[in-house]
Amino acid sequence: MNRQIVILFLLVLVGLSGWWLQELDEDAPREKTEPRHDPDYYMVNFTRTEMDLEGIPKNQLSAEHMQHFPDDDTIELVEPRLELYKQASRTWYVSAEKGWVTSDNEVILLYGEVHVWQLDEAGMRSPELITWDLKVLPQEEYAETDKQATIITSASVTNAVGMRLNMEKSKLELLSEVKTRYEPRQGD
C-alpha cells in the first residue's frame, strides 16, 4: 500500500508541476517581434508609366532592379530613371544610383550622384544639374536638395549648395554659396 501511495503522490506532483509550468509560460511577457523588412517581390528592368485623366503619360519611372517591401509598402530602386512629360515644354529627365519610393508614390528619394536635365533642340543636355541625394515630388513636379549642386549650360557652369527646382515652371532656386563661371562659345 505504501508503494501505491508513493506512486500516486508522484503522479499528482508531476501533474501539478506540468500545470504550474504551463501557467508560468502563459504569464511570461511575450517578446514583441518587429515585422521584418524583407521584399515580397522584385522586378528586373522595371518600368511604371503614370497617365493623366485623358490617358496621356504624365511620368515614367524605370529602374534596373526594383524590390517591394510589404511591411511599409515602399519600393527600393537600383539605377532609377524618371521622365516627367510636359505638354507645353520639354521633358525633364532624372537619373540616380539608387532610389526609394514612398507607399503612396508621392515622394521619390534619389541617392548617390543624381543627374537632372532637359534636351535642347540639338539633342544636348541643357541645362544639366548634377547633385547628390535629391528629393522629388513627381505630382508637384518639384525637386530639392541641400547638397552641392552643379548646373551646366552651353555658356556657363554654376556651383551652389542646395537647390529647389520647380519643373512645371522651369524655375531653379539656388540656396547658398553660388558661384558661376561663364564660358563664351566659339566665335563669340
C-alpha angles and dihedrals in degrees: 000000000000089000092054091049091052092049091047090047091051092048091051089047092051091048093049091047091053092048092047092050090050091051091049091051093050092049094048113107111253119233111244110232116209115226110262119248095227124140117250094197141001138194133208117216090012120191129178122180121196118206132202123232092278092053094254115139112257099180142343126215119194136166141179089239132010130183129185124215115206097196092070099008093238132141129223119204136198115208095354122195125194128191119192109197119214124198096202100031144023124304119260117226126199129184133174144167096249138359145190127206125201121235093257093046088236096119131041117188113199119199134199121014111355127195123198121182151145126217119242125215091278092053093252124135106258120185103017121183121197119192144132132253103008126189113213127192101193096187090055093038089231135134134180143175137176092208132095112294131193121198116197124192131165090266106031150024118216127190124195143154111244129001143193120207124195100194093184091062096027088236119152122192118193112204108201149342092032116183125172130193116195117213113194115222122246110279095023 
